[in-house]
Amino acid sequence: MDACNSGLRSFNREVATTAIGIANEHQLTKVVELGAGRGPVTNELVKHDETRGMRLLACDLVPNVGEYRKLEANYPDRVFPIYSPVDLTRPQKSLNDAVLVLAGVMHHVPFELRRAVIGSLSETNSQVAIFEPLLRTRLSMFMAVLSLQSLHS
C-alpha cells in the first residue's frame, strides 16, 4: 500500500500537505498519524520545511517499532513516536492539541467499532482529518484485481 500511495500515486504527499495546512490554519504544532502502520504520512511530513518546530507523532494499535525507531533516529527533533498501543476507541490525552490524521485507516476499523472511534476522537480538542485512498480509475481497478489475486495465492 505504501508503494502505491507514495510511489504510483501522490496520496501520502497530499495528506501531508493538507495536514500542514490544517496545522497552520489552527496554529497547532503537533500532527499525529493515527493507525500509522509504517508511518508513510509521517515520512512525507518530515520532508517539508514547514514541519520544523512541529512535533510529529506516529502511532498504531500495533506499533511498528522498527520503522518508528528509524524515523525517530533520522529526525530526533521532529518525530516522537508512541511505542505503546493506541486504542482509538478510547480517549487518549496524547491526542489533544493536534491535527489527528487517519490516512487509509477507517476502512480497516470494524463497522461495529467506528462509532466508538469517532466518539473518542470527538472528545479531543484536536482537528481530525480522515483520508481514504479510494479512486475509481482504471489503475485502481487493476490494482484491486491484483490484490484479490494475491489473497488467493
SULCORNOR-V242433 format. One record per run of one state. SS is the DSSP state (hx for helix, st for strand, lp for the rest). FROM is the first residue (numbers start at 0). LEN is the number of residues. Records with the same first field share a line. If there is no record, write none. Layout:
SS = FROM-LEN  FROM-LEN
This chain:
lp = 0-1  8-2  25-4  34-5  45-3  51-3  58-6  74-4  79-13  95-3  103-2  108-2  122-4  131-6  151-2
hx = 1-7  10-15  39-6  48-3  64-10  92-3  105-3  110-12  137-14
st = 29-5  54-4  78-1  98-5  126-5
